């Protein structure tokens, strides 16, 4: 039987530790993906994901609406990842200046890795709520209706966030509506429209 987030939160607060494990299993992949999208390496992303769930567990008693667990937890993730990014930036600023040219030259010759970095950089520039719905849609494969239920948001809000996120990514990578390969009716604008139905 699949328990809802609200039921798992209630069971956790009643002392059922396995219930919180189920919440972690349900949301871990999304939080990990959000960390990767912020530019963290997999090991760092894993550490930050653990930190998110530790903070969520410790603060769970303060969650008033158990059905809003996902939205609340992704909010915690946003704060943890932002703190991690600030810390990472401080660390990078401490790197000796003579190593900077080597890093720049190396990044110019990496080929496919650079494409991935460009995508992750574009995703990192999205507002957190757009990044969350995009991740749930394309990583978890949830429909807009399922995302709305998970986040406790209106479906129209979810669809709007998906639309704006896809529109931003299309602009970031130079796609224009109607500019499909030889098929103006199948342009990227149609892709964005179809993706949020």
Residue frames relative to the residue before (quaternion, step in Angstrom):
aa qw qx qy qz dx dy dz
X 1.0000 0.0000 0.0000 0.0000 0.00 0.00 0.00
X 0.3092 -0.7527 0.5547 0.1739 3.58 -0.86 0.98
X 0.2625 -0.7672 0.5694 0.1350 3.54 -0.62 1.17
X 0.4672 -0.6318 0.5291 0.3203 3.58 -1.17 0.56
X 0.6677 -0.4736 0.3771 0.4332 3.57 -1.28 0.27
X 0.6475 0.5358 -0.3231 0.4351 3.58 0.92 -0.93
X 0.6655 0.4941 -0.3034 0.4701 3.59 0.95 -0.87
X 0.6622 0.5032 -0.3085 0.4616 3.58 0.98 -0.82
X 0.6135 0.5258 -0.3478 0.4756 3.59 1.07 -0.70
X 0.6611 0.5087 -0.3094 0.4565 3.60 0.87 -0.93
X 0.6655 0.4965 -0.3026 0.4680 3.58 0.94 -0.88
X 0.6205 0.5355 -0.3389 0.4619 3.59 1.05 -0.76
X 0.6918 0.4782 -0.2771 0.4647 3.57 0.87 -0.95
X 0.6500 0.4838 -0.3106 0.4969 3.58 1.26 -0.36
X 0.6733 -0.5352 0.2815 0.4254 3.58 1.29 0.17
X 0.5220 0.6269 -0.4204 0.3973 3.60 1.26 0.09
X 0.2423 -0.8119 0.5167 0.1233 3.60 -0.15 1.29
X 0.5970 0.5696 -0.3651 0.4311 3.58 1.08 -0.60
X 0.5881 0.5843 -0.3671 0.4217 3.58 1.11 -0.65
X 0.6663 0.4763 -0.3197 0.4764 3.59 0.93 -0.80
X 0.5881 0.5699 -0.3573 0.4491 3.59 1.09 -0.64
X 0.6403 0.5127 -0.3177 0.4756 3.57 1.07 -0.75
X 0.6234 0.5194 -0.3387 0.4763 3.59 1.05 -0.70
X 0.6342 0.5190 -0.3243 0.4725 3.57 0.99 -0.84
X 0.6539 0.5183 -0.3144 0.4526 3.60 0.86 -0.93
X 0.6747 0.5193 -0.2893 0.4375 3.56 0.98 -0.87
X 0.8181 0.2937 -0.1145 0.4811 3.59 0.92 -0.90
X 0.4560 0.7307 -0.4272 0.2752 3.61 1.22 -0.30
X 0.6701 0.5198 -0.3125 0.4281 3.57 0.82 -0.98
X 0.6569 0.5100 -0.3123 0.4593 3.58 0.98 -0.81
X 0.6565 0.4936 -0.3189 0.4729 3.60 0.90 -0.87
X 0.6303 0.5314 -0.3262 0.4625 3.60 0.99 -0.84
X 0.6595 0.5011 -0.3022 0.4717 3.60 0.95 -0.89
X 0.6293 0.5266 -0.3376 0.4612 3.60 1.00 -0.76
X 0.6402 0.5137 -0.3207 0.4726 3.58 1.05 -0.74
X 0.6398 0.5096 -0.3267 0.4735 3.60 0.96 -0.81
X 0.6510 0.5253 -0.3127 0.4499 3.57 1.01 -0.83
X 0.6444 0.5033 -0.3177 0.4801 3.57 1.19 -0.47
X 0.6089 -0.5982 0.3366 0.3976 3.59 1.29 0.00
X 0.4624 0.6720 -0.4613 0.3490 3.59 1.21 0.22
X 0.5019 -0.6122 0.5184 0.3234 3.56 -1.18 0.63
X 0.6832 -0.5158 0.3093 0.4143 3.64 -1.12 0.53
X 0.6603 0.4993 -0.3267 0.4560 3.62 0.90 -0.82
X 0.6494 0.4962 -0.3102 0.4856 3.59 1.01 -0.80
X 0.6410 0.5318 -0.3196 0.4519 3.57 0.97 -0.88
X 0.6424 0.5205 -0.3187 0.4635 3.56 1.02 -0.81
X 0.6477 0.5120 -0.3144 0.4685 3.61 0.95 -0.86
X 0.6815 0.4861 -0.2903 0.4636 3.58 0.91 -0.91
X 0.6070 0.5456 -0.3470 0.4620 3.58 1.08 -0.72
X 0.6438 0.5060 -0.3170 0.4785 3.59 0.96 -0.84
X 0.6435 0.5299 -0.3228 0.4481 3.57 0.97 -0.87
X 0.6157 0.5526 -0.3414 0.4460 3.59 1.02 -0.82
X 0.7295 0.4357 -0.2568 0.4604 3.58 0.80 -0.98
X 0.5840 0.5432 -0.3776 0.4705 3.60 1.12 -0.51
X 0.6654 0.4880 -0.3012 0.4779 3.59 0.93 -0.91
X 0.6399 0.5222 -0.3304 0.4568 3.58 0.97 -0.83
X 0.6538 0.5206 -0.3153 0.4496 3.59 0.91 -0.90
X 0.6854 0.4941 -0.2824 0.4542 3.58 0.91 -0.95
X 0.7469 0.4009 -0.2092 0.4875 3.58 1.10 -0.72
X 0.3913 0.7804 -0.4383 0.2139 3.57 1.29 -0.17
X 0.6174 0.5766 -0.3422 0.4115 3.58 1.04 -0.71
X 0.6791 0.4946 -0.2839 0.4622 3.58 1.18 -0.52
X 0.5199 0.6335 -0.4200 0.3898 3.59 1.26 -0.10
X 0.3101 -0.7908 0.5044 0.1549 3.57 -0.45 1.23
X 0.7821 0.2468 -0.1161 0.5603 3.57 0.83 -1.03
X 0.3151 -0.7951 0.4897 0.1695 3.57 -0.16 1.28
X 0.6182 0.5542 -0.3440 0.4387 3.59 1.12 -0.59
X 0.6660 0.4935 -0.2932 0.4763 3.60 1.23 -0.40
X 0.2482 0.8140 -0.5008 0.1580 3.60 1.24 0.30
X 0.6799 0.5079 -0.3174 0.4231 3.62 0.74 -0.99
X 0.6726 0.4864 -0.3047 0.4671 3.59 0.81 -0.97
X 0.6489 0.5211 -0.2995 0.4666 3.58 0.98 -0.90
X 0.6917 0.4812 -0.2766 0.4621 3.58 0.87 -0.96
X 0.6483 0.4900 -0.3294 0.4807 3.62 1.02 -0.73
X 0.5785 0.5530 -0.3703 0.4715 3.59 1.20 -0.45
X 0.6294 0.5061 -0.3240 0.4927 3.58 1.00 -0.83
X 0.6326 0.5348 -0.3301 0.4526 3.58 0.96 -0.88
X 0.6347 0.5411 -0.3319 0.4407 3.59 0.94 -0.85
X 0.6770 0.4835 -0.2892 0.4736 3.59 0.95 -0.89
X 0.6588 0.5072 -0.3123 0.4595 3.59 0.90 -0.91
X 0.6879 0.4786 -0.2886 0.4632 3.59 0.90 -0.90
X 0.6250 0.5190 -0.3416 0.4725 3.59 1.05 -0.70
X 0.6390 0.5083 -0.3208 0.4799 3.61 0.99 -0.83
X 0.6517 0.5188 -0.3062 0.4607 3.57 0.99 -0.87
X 0.6472 0.5134 -0.3148 0.4673 3.58 1.01 -0.80
X 0.6382 0.5118 -0.3311 0.4702 3.61 1.00 -0.78
X 0.6535 0.5087 -0.3065 0.4694 3.55 0.96 -0.87
X 0.6450 0.5177 -0.3101 0.4689 3.57 0.99 -0.87
X 0.6453 0.5206 -0.3171 0.4604 3.59 1.00 -0.83
X 0.6321 0.5191 -0.3316 0.4702 3.58 0.99 -0.83
X 0.6508 0.5223 -0.3109 0.4549 3.56 0.97 -0.89
X 0.6598 0.5053 -0.3103 0.4615 3.58 0.94 -0.87
X 0.6445 0.5308 -0.3242 0.4448 3.58 1.04 -0.73
X 0.6414 0.5231 -0.3201 0.4609 3.57 1.23 -0.40
X 0.4953 0.6561 -0.4353 0.3669 3.60 1.27 -0.20
X 0.5573 -0.6249 0.4306 0.3369 3.59 -0.98 0.83
X 0.5614 -0.6437 0.4120 0.3174 3.58 -0.99 0.86
X 0.6291 0.5596 -0.3558 0.4055 3.62 1.01 -0.65
X 0.6462 0.5130 -0.3394 0.4518 3.64 1.13 -0.36
X 0.4996 0.6892 -0.4164 0.3194 3.62 1.19 -0.35
X 0.6639 0.4924 -0.3460 0.4440 3.69 0.79 -0.79
X 0.6262 0.5366 -0.3455 0.4479 3.62 1.01 -0.74
X 0.6515 0.5094 -0.3159 0.4652 3.58 0.92 -0.88
X 0.6612 0.5047 -0.3114 0.4594 3.59 0.92 -0.90
X 0.6707 0.4949 -0.3077 0.4588 3.60 0.89 -0.90
X 0.6418 0.5312 -0.3217 0.4498 3.58 0.98 -0.82
X 0.6790 0.4960 -0.3052 0.4470 3.59 0.90 -0.87
X 0.6147 0.5620 -0.3508 0.4281 3.62 1.16 -0.50
X 0.7638 0.3976 -0.1979 0.4684 3.60 1.08 -0.64
X 0.5000 0.7108 -0.4033 0.2865 3.58 1.17 0.08
X 0.3754 -0.7652 0.4708 0.2277 3.62 1.17 -0.11
X 0.8642 0.0440 -0.0200 0.5008 3.60 -0.75 -1.07
X 0.5972 0.5691 -0.3632 0.4332 3.60 1.06 -0.67
X 0.6252 0.5423 -0.3288 0.4549 3.53 1.12 -0.71
X 0.6140 0.5423 -0.3477 0.4561 3.59 1.03 -0.75
X 0.6453 0.5132 -0.3071 0.4752 3.56 0.97 -0.90
X 0.6438 0.5199 -0.3188 0.4621 3.57 0.96 -0.87
X 0.6362 0.5284 -0.3279 0.4565 3.60 1.02 -0.79
X 0.6466 0.5081 -0.3144 0.4742 3.58 0.98 -0.86
X 0.6745 0.4912 -0.2997 0.4625 3.58 0.86 -0.95
X 0.6246 0.5305 -0.3388 0.4623 3.58 1.05 -0.75
X 0.6587 0.5014 -0.3104 0.4674 3.60 0.93 -0.87
X 0.6460 0.5117 -0.3184 0.4684 3.59 0.97 -0.83
X 0.6480 0.5365 -0.3187 0.4366 3.59 1.00 -0.82
X 0.6559 0.5225 -0.3119 0.4467 3.58 1.16 -0.51
X 0.5333 0.6200 -0.4113 0.4026 3.59 1.25 -0.21
X 0.5468 -0.5636 0.4805 0.3905 3.60 -1.16 0.45
X 0.6582 -0.5602 0.3368 0.3735 3.57 -1.06 0.77
X 0.6843 0.4907 -0.3163 0.4369 3.61 0.83 -0.90
X 0.6356 0.5024 -0.3343 0.4815 3.62 1.10 -0.59
X 0.6347 0.5285 -0.3257 0.4602 3.58 1.01 -0.80
X 0.6394 0.5297 -0.3270 0.4513 3.59 0.98 -0.80
X 0.7075 0.4487 -0.2910 0.4620 3.62 0.75 -0.96
X 0.6177 0.5393 -0.3444 0.4572 3.60 1.06 -0.69
X 0.6606 0.5037 -0.2972 0.4707 3.56 0.99 -0.85
X 0.6621 0.4937 -0.3095 0.4712 3.58 0.92 -0.84
X 0.6654 0.5127 -0.3039 0.4495 3.59 1.01 -0.79
X 0.8311 0.2831 -0.1200 0.4634 3.57 0.68 -1.09
X 0.6724 0.4275 -0.3158 0.5152 3.60 1.16 -0.28
X 0.7555 0.3608 -0.1952 0.5108 3.55 0.84 -0.99
X 0.3801 -0.7558 0.4619 0.2663 3.58 1.23 -0.38
X 0.3781 0.7325 -0.4859 0.2904 3.59 1.17 0.49
X 0.4621 -0.6419 0.5302 0.3055 3.56 -1.15 0.62
X 0.6631 -0.4821 0.3683 0.4385 3.62 -1.21 0.29
X 0.6261 0.5346 -0.3402 0.4543 3.59 1.05 -0.75
X 0.6747 0.4899 -0.2923 0.4684 3.60 0.94 -0.91
X 0.6225 0.5244 -0.3389 0.4719 3.59 1.06 -0.76
X 0.6398 0.5292 -0.3219 0.4550 3.57 0.94 -0.90
X 0.6628 0.4979 -0.3042 0.4693 3.58 0.95 -0.86
X 0.6697 0.5085 -0.3060 0.4464 3.57 0.92 -0.90
X 0.7555 0.3855 -0.2080 0.4872 3.57 0.94 -0.90
X 0.3905 -0.7210 0.4859 0.3028 3.59 1.21 -0.29
X 0.4906 0.6305 -0.4316 0.4189 3.56 1.14 0.76
X 0.5755 -0.5542 0.4466 0.4029 3.62 -1.18 0.38
X 0.5791 -0.6053 0.4140 0.3562 3.59 -1.04 0.75
X 0.6178 0.5544 -0.3445 0.4386 3.61 1.03 -0.73
X 0.6266 0.5302 -0.3299 0.4663 3.58 1.06 -0.75
X 0.6529 0.5105 -0.3080 0.4672 3.56 0.94 -0.91
X 0.6622 0.5063 -0.3053 0.4605 3.58 0.90 -0.94
X 0.6422 0.5234 -0.3190 0.4603 3.57 0.99 -0.82
X 0.6628 0.5012 -0.3067 0.4641 3.59 0.93 -0.88
X 0.6328 0.5171 -0.3243 0.4765 3.58 1.01 -0.81
X 0.6563 0.5225 -0.3119 0.4460 3.56 0.88 -0.96
X 0.6942 0.4726 -0.2822 0.4638 3.59 0.82 -0.98
X 0.6340 0.5262 -0.3316 0.4594 3.60 1.03 -0.76
X 0.6788 0.4793 -0.2905 0.4745 3.58 0.89 -0.91
X 0.6234 0.5387 -0.3307 0.4602 3.56 1.02 -0.79
X 0.6519 0.5107 -0.3109 0.4664 3.58 0.94 -0.89
X 0.6759 0.4927 -0.3006 0.4582 3.60 0.87 -0.94
X 0.6248 0.5285 -0.3447 0.4599 3.59 1.01 -0.72
X 0.6664 0.4856 -0.2990 0.4803 3.59 0.95 -0.84
X 0.6416 0.5459 -0.3200 0.4336 3.58 1.00 -0.84
X 0.7639 0.3317 -0.1862 0.5212 3.58 1.08 -0.67
X 0.6095 -0.6431 0.3216 0.3339 3.55 1.23 0.49
X 0.4489 0.6622 -0.4852 0.3530 3.61 1.14 0.41
X 0.1251 -0.7802 0.6082 0.0758 3.54 -1.06 0.74
X 0.5843 -0.5745 0.4289 0.3803 3.57 -1.05 0.71
X 0.8084 0.2428 -0.2026 0.4965 3.55 -0.92 0.95
X 0.6089 0.5819 -0.3504 0.4096 3.61 1.26 0.04
X 0.2504 0.7832 -0.5285 0.2109 3.58 1.08 0.65
X 0.6417 -0.5460 0.3730 0.3885 3.56 -1.22 0.47
X 0.8543 -0.1287 0.0431 0.5017 3.54 -0.17 1.30
X 0.7329 0.3527 -0.2260 0.5361 3.59 1.21 0.08
X 0.2161 -0.8301 0.4991 0.1231 3.55 0.09 1.28
X 0.6181 0.5483 -0.3568 0.4359 3.61 1.11 -0.45
X 0.7252 0.3910 -0.2334 0.5164 3.59 1.19 -0.43
X 0.2224 0.8070 -0.5170 0.1788 3.57 1.01 0.76
X 0.7127 -0.4698 0.3113 0.4178 3.51 -1.32 0.18
X 0.5573 0.5887 -0.4051 0.4228 3.60 1.13 -0.41
X 0.6408 0.5101 -0.3140 0.4802 3.54 1.08 -0.77
X 0.6041 0.5561 -0.3541 0.4477 3.59 1.08 -0.71
X 0.6681 0.4931 -0.3023 0.4680 3.57 0.88 -0.94
X 0.6537 0.5199 -0.3165 0.4498 3.56 0.94 -0.87
X 0.6974 0.4817 -0.2756 0.4535 3.57 0.88 -0.95
X 0.6456 0.5668 -0.3233 0.3967 3.55 1.06 -0.72
X 0.7482 0.4094 -0.2301 0.4687 3.58 1.08 -0.58
X 0.4278 0.7090 -0.4660 0.3118 3.59 1.22 0.16
